[in-house]
Amino acid sequence: MVTAIELAKHLVWLAGQEDEPVGLTPMQVQKLLYYVQGWSLALCGKPAFSEHFEAWRLGPVVSEVYRSFSGRGPIPLEFGSEAELGLDEAFLVRAVWEAYKKYSAIGLSEKTHAEGPWRDARVGLEPQAASDREISLDSLRAYFESQLGKSEDFCLQAMPAWSRHPDKRFVQAAQTVMARRQAVLHRLAQ
């Protein structure tokens, strides 16, 4: 299992692989990690990394990643590096990237604010209150499992476009995972 920091660097690396590379902000990286973790729990039945999320004012945050990337505007692409991921993990991270890269930092923050895991962890807090309350893996798993087949961003209809991606390793990973995950893909299609 990779660390959240390794996955954060991997997301920065993916941003640098785009036809028009863009620097990700620390907030975008945090929210993308949230989606990687949530979909990993729902689709693979295990966390993508062991660090936990806290329900901060602007959304879910892994404090270790915050300490590594805070105080910056866009994270320089040179900070990115490809993580050593298995095929399932490579597919999942790339799929999350492809699904959510269109959102700004604020757009991602607003999405997480509308979702149960962050809201539930902040019950009883004022909107601007600081918090280090943990967002549980069980909460993430339950929420993302409930979104299988319902998410407009992460759905089976988007996967054919992902399978034509120019990164051949991604295509190989997608084909391998799709072959292994027929039951999950059936649930996504419903």
C-alpha positions in Angstrom: 0.0 0.0 0.0 1.3 3.4 -0.9 1.1 6.4 1.4 -1.2 9.4 0.9 1.8 11.5 0.2 3.0 9.1 -2.6 -0.5 9.2 -4.1 -0.6 13.0 -3.8 2.7 13.2 -5.8 1.2 10.7 -8.3 -1.8 13.0 -8.8 0.6 15.9 -9.4 2.5 13.7 -11.9 -0.8 12.8 -13.7 -1.6 16.5 -14.0 1.8 17.0 -15.6 1.0 14.2 -18.2 -1.9 16.1 -19.6 -1.7 17.6 -23.1 -1.8 21.0 -21.4 -0.2 20.4 -18.0 -1.7 22.2 -15.1 -0.5 22.6 -11.5 -2.9 21.3 -8.9 -3.5 23.3 -5.7 -3.1 21.6 -2.4 -6.9 21.7 -1.9 -7.4 19.9 -5.3 -5.0 17.2 -4.3 -6.7 16.7 -0.9 -10.1 16.3 -2.5 -8.8 14.0 -5.2 -7.3 11.8 -2.5 -10.7 11.7 -0.8 -12.3 10.4 -4.1 -9.5 7.9 -4.6 -10.0 6.6 -1.0 -13.8 6.5 -1.3 -13.9 4.7 -4.6 -11.2 2.3 -3.5 -13.3 1.3 -0.5 -16.4 0.9 -2.6 -14.9 -0.9 -5.6 -11.9 -2.7 -4.3 -13.0 -3.3 -0.7 -9.9 -1.8 0.8 -8.4 1.6 1.5 -5.9 3.1 -1.1 -3.7 4.4 1.8 -3.7 4.1 5.6 -3.7 7.8 6.6 -7.1 9.1 7.7 -9.1 12.2 6.7 -10.1 14.9 9.1 -13.3 17.0 8.5 -11.7 20.4 8.2 -13.7 23.6 7.4 -13.0 23.4 3.7 -13.5 19.7 3.3 -11.7 16.4 3.9 -7.9 16.7 4.6 -5.1 14.3 5.3 -3.0 16.2 7.7 0.3 14.6 6.6 -0.4 15.7 3.0 -1.4 19.2 4.3 1.9 19.6 6.1 3.8 18.5 2.9 2.1 20.8 0.5 0.6 23.7 2.4 1.6 27.3 1.9 1.8 26.9 -1.9 -0.3 28.1 -4.8 -0.3 25.4 -7.5 2.1 22.6 -6.7 5.0 22.7 -9.1 4.8 19.8 -11.5 8.4 18.9 -10.6 7.0 17.8 -7.2 5.1 15.0 -8.9 6.3 11.5 -9.3 4.8 8.3 -10.5 3.9 6.0 -7.6 4.5 2.2 -7.8 0.9 1.0 -8.1 -0.5 -2.4 -8.9 -2.8 -2.6 -11.9 -6.0 -2.2 -9.9 -4.6 0.8 -8.0 -3.3 2.4 -11.2 -6.7 2.0 -12.9 -8.6 3.4 -9.9 -6.3 6.5 -9.5 -6.4 7.2 -13.2 -10.2 6.8 -13.3 -10.6 9.2 -10.4 -8.3 11.6 -12.1 -10.2 11.4 -15.4 -13.5 11.8 -13.6 -12.7 14.7 -11.3 -9.9 16.7 -13.0 -12.4 19.1 -14.5 -13.2 20.6 -11.1 -11.5 23.5 -9.5 -10.4 23.4 -5.9 -13.5 25.2 -4.8 -15.7 23.0 -7.0 -14.2 19.9 -5.4 -14.6 21.4 -1.9 -18.3 22.1 -2.6 -18.8 18.6 -3.8 -17.3 17.1 -0.6 -19.4 19.5 1.5 -22.6 18.0 -0.1 -21.6 14.4 0.7 -22.4 12.4 3.8 -18.9 11.5 5.2 -17.7 15.1 5.6 -21.1 16.4 6.8 -21.6 13.6 9.3 -18.2 14.1 10.8 -19.0 17.8 11.3 -22.4 17.4 13.0 -22.8 20.0 15.8 -20.0 22.2 14.5 -20.4 25.8 13.3 -19.7 26.1 9.6 -16.4 28.0 10.1 -15.3 25.9 13.1 -11.9 24.2 13.0 -12.0 20.5 13.4 -9.8 17.5 13.5 -12.7 15.0 13.7 -11.9 11.9 11.7 -13.9 10.8 8.7 -14.2 7.1 9.2 -13.5 4.5 6.6 -16.9 2.9 7.3 -18.6 6.3 6.5 -16.6 6.6 3.3 -17.3 3.0 2.3 -21.0 3.3 2.9 -21.4 6.6 1.1 -19.4 5.5 -2.0 -21.1 2.1 -2.2 -24.4 4.0 -2.2 -23.2 6.0 -5.1 -22.3 3.1 -7.4 -24.3 3.6 -10.5 -25.6 7.0 -9.4 -22.5 9.2 -9.6 -22.5 11.5 -12.7 -18.7 11.9 -12.5 -17.7 8.3 -11.8 -19.8 6.0 -13.9 -19.7 3.2 -16.4 -20.7 5.5 -19.2 -17.5 7.4 -18.8 -15.2 4.3 -18.8 -15.2 3.7 -22.6 -13.5 7.1 -23.1 -11.0 6.3 -20.3 -10.1 3.0 -22.1 -9.0 5.0 -25.1 -6.5 6.9 -23.0 -3.1 7.4 -24.7 -1.3 5.9 -21.7 -1.1 2.2 -22.6 -0.4 1.1 -19.0 -3.7 2.8 -18.1 -5.5 0.9 -20.9 -4.0 -2.4 -19.8 -4.9 -1.7 -16.2 -8.5 -0.8 -17.3 -8.9 -4.0 -19.3 -7.5 -6.1 -16.4 -9.7 -4.5 -13.8 -12.8 -4.6 -15.9 -12.3 -8.3 -16.6 -12.0 -8.9 -12.8 -14.7 -6.6 -11.7 -17.7 -7.7 -13.7 -20.0 -7.8 -10.7 -19.0 -4.3 -9.6 -19.4 -3.0 -13.2 -22.8 -4.6 -13.4 -23.8 -2.6 -10.2 -22.4 0.6 -11.8 -24.6 0.0 -14.9 -27.8 -0.2 -12.9 
